[in-house]
Amino acid sequence: MKNWLSTAAAAALTLTIASAASAGSLTVYTALEEEEIADYVAAASAAMPDIELNVLRLSTGKLGARLIAESGNPQADVIWGWAVTAMMDPQILAMLESYEAAGSDVLDSAFRDADGRWFAPTGYMGAFCVNTDRLARKGLPMPTSWKDLENPAFEGEIEMPDPNSSGTGYLHVNAVLQSLGEDAGWAQLAAVDPNMAQYTSSGSKPCKDARAGEYTVGISLAFTALKSIEAGYPLAMVFPEGGVGYELEASGLMASSKNKDDAKRFLDWTMSSEAVALYGSFKALVTVPGVGASEASIKAGLPSDISTVLADVDFAASAAGQTATKATWKDKFGR
């Protein structure tokens, strides 16, 4: 697997599309984080050196928009590690072909489609990334809940992803709404909105900005928080009381693929013991039985049993209601 493309190199994808349909070359769309893509591709390259993998990385919302825009002439062979809430859109499901990747049968039924169109060996969960140096310097209390973020002292000190462009943003909003109920949930988000410095298109950016000291609180990803803490940044990872939002990362085979044999080989590899071992190094949430949190993750603040901090998320309801939820959010808080 000779190359992979980040968001910045998206324009270059057009140069590889012509060869994407040929044997030995795959075009893969993903919303996985760039830090992990590089390691996964390196490992897959060693396992399948005869396959050239062209990876386009986009945020959850932009990936969905691209797939729908290309529906008349699909360009991807595989969707890899994309929010299952987005994958369950009927327009997307219609583009997928049923395929049971080797090893995916070990996954609980909640983590794979009954019709075999997707499977999710990993997921991601939200977290508050709190810069402890800035918190102390400004004399702010450590926030442990969304309610705490209402404090006027946090005005201009919070950053969060826009749920219309970021799957991370949507999982946070969805968790609040499902945990508190629609009315109370929207009221909670409205109470925090005056303290928001900005809403970003990237799910990881709020945490990265917080670790850099630009803001005190970044409502973001546990993955980014873990890596930041491991790297020595003055950051605390906080899981809000009442349950933190999470999302499954689903993969599936595009029905339009002209190279399904290699596409299936790649999907099989994502469930291999080698791939699963790598997931444990990057993921706070691995759905493959027997895979626990790494020692470094636990040291950084991830509980050994993450079910104790997760919100009770109904993914079917999340998928069915996402269009209306995003529209309501944009009407209330869009800037």
C-alpha positions in Angstrom: 0.0 0.0 0.0 2.0 2.8 -1.4 0.2 6.0 -0.3 -2.5 7.5 1.7 -4.2 10.9 1.4 -5.2 13.3 4.1 -7.8 16.0 3.9 -5.2 18.4 2.7 -4.4 16.2 -0.2 -8.0 15.5 -1.1 -7.7 17.2 -4.5 -5.1 14.7 -5.5 -7.6 11.9 -5.3 -8.8 12.8 -8.8 -5.3 11.7 -10.0 -5.8 8.2 -8.7 -9.4 7.6 -9.5 -8.6 6.4 -13.0 -6.6 3.5 -11.5 -8.8 2.9 -8.5 -11.0 0.4 -10.4 -8.0 -1.7 -11.5 -6.9 -4.8 -9.6 -4.4 -4.0 -6.9 -5.7 -0.5 -6.3 -8.4 0.6 -3.8 -10.0 3.9 -3.0 -11.0 4.1 0.6 -13.0 6.8 2.3 -12.6 7.2 6.0 -13.2 9.5 9.0 -10.5 7.9 11.2 -8.0 10.3 12.7 -4.8 10.9 10.7 -2.6 9.8 13.5 -4.0 6.3 13.5 -4.5 6.0 9.7 -0.7 6.2 9.2 0.0 3.3 11.5 -2.9 1.1 10.2 -1.8 1.7 6.6 1.8 0.8 7.4 0.7 -2.5 9.0 -1.7 -3.3 6.1 1.1 -2.6 3.6 3.2 -5.2 5.2 0.3 -7.7 5.2 -0.9 -6.9 1.6 2.0 -5.4 -0.4 0.3 -6.0 -3.7 -2.5 -3.6 -2.9 -2.1 0.2 -3.5 -4.4 1.9 -1.0 -5.6 5.5 -1.8 -7.2 6.9 1.3 -9.3 10.0 1.5 -9.8 11.3 5.0 -12.7 13.6 5.6 -14.7 14.7 8.7 -17.9 12.6 9.2 -20.2 15.2 7.7 -18.1 16.0 4.7 -17.6 12.3 4.0 -21.3 11.8 3.9 -21.9 14.8 1.6 -19.2 13.5 -0.8 -20.7 10.0 -0.9 -24.2 11.4 -1.7 -22.8 13.9 -4.3 -21.0 11.0 -6.0 -24.0 8.6 -5.8 -24.5 8.7 -9.5 -20.9 7.7 -10.1 -19.4 6.3 -6.9 -15.6 6.6 -6.6 -14.9 4.6 -3.4 -14.4 0.9 -3.0 -14.6 0.8 0.7 -15.9 2.9 3.6 -13.6 2.5 6.5 -14.1 3.6 10.1 -17.1 6.0 9.6 -19.7 6.9 12.2 -22.4 4.3 12.2 -25.0 6.9 12.8 -24.0 8.4 9.4 -23.7 4.9 7.8 -27.3 4.1 8.7 -28.6 6.8 6.4 -30.8 4.9 3.9 -29.1 6.7 1.0 -25.7 5.3 2.2 -27.0 1.8 3.0 -28.3 1.6 -0.5 -24.7 2.0 -1.8 -23.4 -0.9 0.3 -23.2 -4.6 -0.6 -23.6 -7.2 2.1 -20.3 -8.8 3.1 -19.3 -10.6 6.3 -15.6 -9.8 6.8 -13.6 -12.7 8.1 -13.6 -12.5 11.9 -16.5 -10.1 12.2 -18.8 -12.9 13.5 -17.2 -12.4 16.9 -18.7 -9.0 17.2 -21.9 -8.6 19.2 -25.0 -8.1 17.1 -25.2 -4.5 18.3 -21.9 -3.9 16.5 -22.8 -5.2 13.0 -25.6 -4.8 10.6 -28.2 -7.6 10.6 -28.0 -7.6 6.8 -24.2 -7.6 6.7 -23.7 -4.1 5.2 -21.5 -2.8 8.0 -19.5 -3.9 11.0 -17.8 -1.9 13.7 -14.8 -3.2 15.6 -14.0 0.2 17.1 -15.7 3.3 18.3 -14.8 6.7 19.7 -16.1 8.5 22.7 -16.3 12.1 23.7 -14.5 13.9 26.6 -13.9 17.3 27.9 -10.3 18.3 27.4 -9.4 20.7 30.2 -6.1 22.7 30.2 -5.1 22.5 33.8 -2.6 25.3 33.6 -5.1 27.7 32.1 -7.8 26.6 34.5 -5.6 27.4 37.5 -4.3 30.6 36.0 -7.8 31.9 35.5 -9.1 30.5 38.8 -11.8 28.4 37.2 -13.4 25.3 38.8 -12.8 21.9 37.2 -15.9 21.2 35.2 -17.4 17.7 35.7 -20.7 18.2 33.8 -22.4 20.1 31.1 -24.2 22.0 33.9 -20.8 23.3 35.2 -20.1 24.8 31.8 -23.0 27.2 32.2 -20.9 29.2 34.7 -20.4 32.7 33.3 -16.7 32.4 34.3 -16.2 30.1 31.3 -17.3 32.8 28.8 -15.1 32.5 25.8 -13.2 29.6 27.3 -15.0 26.7 25.6 -14.7 25.3 22.1 -16.8 22.5 20.6 -17.3 20.9 17.2 -20.3 21.8 15.0 -22.5 18.7 14.8 -23.4 19.5 11.1 -19.8 18.9 10.0 -18.3 16.8 12.8 -19.4 13.4 14.0 -17.8 14.2 17.4 -20.0 17.3 17.6 -23.1 15.2 16.9 -22.3 12.5 19.4 -22.0 15.1 22.2 -25.3 16.8 21.2 -27.1 13.5 20.8 -25.9 12.3 24.2 -27.2 15.4 25.9 -30.6 15.1 24.1 -31.0 11.4 24.7 -29.8 11.6 28.4 -31.9 14.6 29.4 -34.8 14.4 26.9 -35.4 16.8 24.0 -36.7 19.9 26.0 -34.2 19.7 28.8 -31.4 18.7 26.4 -31.9 21.7 24.2 -32.2 24.0 27.2 -28.9 22.6 28.5 -27.1 23.3 25.2 -28.6 26.8 25.1 -27.3 27.5 28.6 -23.8 26.7 27.6 -23.8 28.4 24.2 -23.1 31.9 25.5 -19.7 30.6 26.8 -18.7 29.1 23.5 -15.7 30.8 21.8 -16.4 29.0 18.6 -17.7 25.9 17.0 -15.3 24.0 14.8 -15.6 21.6 11.8 -13.1 19.2 13.3 -13.8 16.9 16.2 -10.2 16.9 17.5 -9.4 20.6 17.1 -11.1 21.7 20.3 -8.9 19.3 22.3 -5.8 20.4 20.4 -6.6 24.0 20.9 -7.2 23.4 24.6 -3.9 21.5 25.1 -2.1 24.4 23.4 -3.6 26.8 25.9 -5.9 28.7 23.5 -9.0 27.8 25.5 -9.6 26.1 28.8 -12.1 23.5 27.7 -12.3 21.6 24.4 -15.4 19.5 24.0 -13.8 16.8 21.9 -12.5 13.2 21.7 -11.2 10.9 24.4 -8.7 9.7 21.7 -7.2 13.1 21.3 -7.2 13.7 25.1 -5.4 10.4 25.7 -2.7 11.1 23.1 -2.2 14.7 24.4 -1.8 13.5 28.0 0.6 10.8 26.9 2.6 13.5 25.1 2.9 15.6 28.3 0.4 18.4 27.7 -1.1 19.9 30.9 -4.5 18.3 30.2 -7.2 16.6 32.2 -9.7 14.2 30.5 -13.1 14.6 31.9 -16.2 12.4 31.2 -19.2 14.5 32.0 -21.6 13.3 34.6 -24.8 11.7 33.2 -22.8 9.9 30.5 -20.5 10.8 27.6 -21.5 10.4 24.0 -19.9 7.8 21.9 -20.1 6.5 18.3 -19.3 3.2 16.5 -16.9 3.3 13.6 -18.3 1.2 10.8 -16.8 -0.2 7.7 -18.5 -1.6 4.6 -18.1 -2.6 0.9 -19.3 -0.3 -1.8 -21.6 -2.2 -4.2 -20.2 -0.2 -7.1 -16.6 -1.3 -6.5 -14.8 -2.6 -9.5 -12.2 -4.5 -7.4 -14.3 -6.3 -4.8 -11.8 -9.1 -4.2 -9.1 -6.7 -2.9 -11.8 -4.6 -1.1 -12.9 -7.8 0.7 -9.2 -8.6 1.5 -8.8 -5.2 3.1 -12.0 -5.5 5.1 -10.9 -8.9 6.3 -7.6 -7.4 7.4 -9.4 -4.8 9.5 -10.7 -7.7 11.6 -7.3 -9.5 11.8 -5.5 -10.1 15.0 -2.8 -7.6 13.8 -5.3 -4.8 13.2 -7.1 -5.5 16.5 -3.8 -5.2 18.4 -3.3 -1.8 16.8 -6.8 -0.7 17.8 -5.9 -1.2 21.4 -3.1 1.3 21.1 -5.3 4.1 19.7 -8.9 3.4 20.7 -10.8 4.1 23.9 -13.5 1.8 22.6 -12.8 -1.5 21.0 -15.8 -3.8 20.5 -13.8 -7.0 19.8 -14.2 -9.3 22.8 -11.2 -9.6 25.0 -9.6 -6.3 24.1 -9.2 -4.0 27.1 -7.9 -0.5 27.6 -4.1 0.0 27.4 -2.1 0.7 30.5 -1.2 4.1 29.1 -4.9 4.9 28.6 -5.8 3.9 32.1 -3.0 6.0 33.5 -4.3 9.0 31.5 -7.7 8.7 33.1 -9.7 6.1 31.1 -11.7 3.9 33.4 -10.9 0.1 33.1 -14.6 -0.4 32.5 -15.7 2.4 30.1 -19.3 1.3 30.3 -19.4 3.2 33.6 -19.0 6.6 31.8 -20.9 6.0 28.5 -24.3 7.5 27.9 -27.1 5.1 27.0 -27.2 5.8 23.3 -29.9 4.5 20.9 -28.1 4.4 17.6 -31.2 3.7 15.5 -32.9 6.7 17.0 -29.7 8.7 16.6 -29.6 7.9 12.9 -33.3 8.5 12.3 -33.3 11.8 14.1 -29.9 13.3 13.0 -31.3 15.4 10.1 -33.8 17.1 12.3 -31.4 17.4 15.2 -28.7 19.1 13.0 -31.2 21.4 11.5 -32.5 22.5 14.9 -28.9 22.9 16.2 -28.1 25.1 13.2 -31.2 27.2 13.8 -30.4 27.7 17.4 -26.6 27.9 17.5 -25.2 28.2 14.0 -22.7 31.0 13.6 
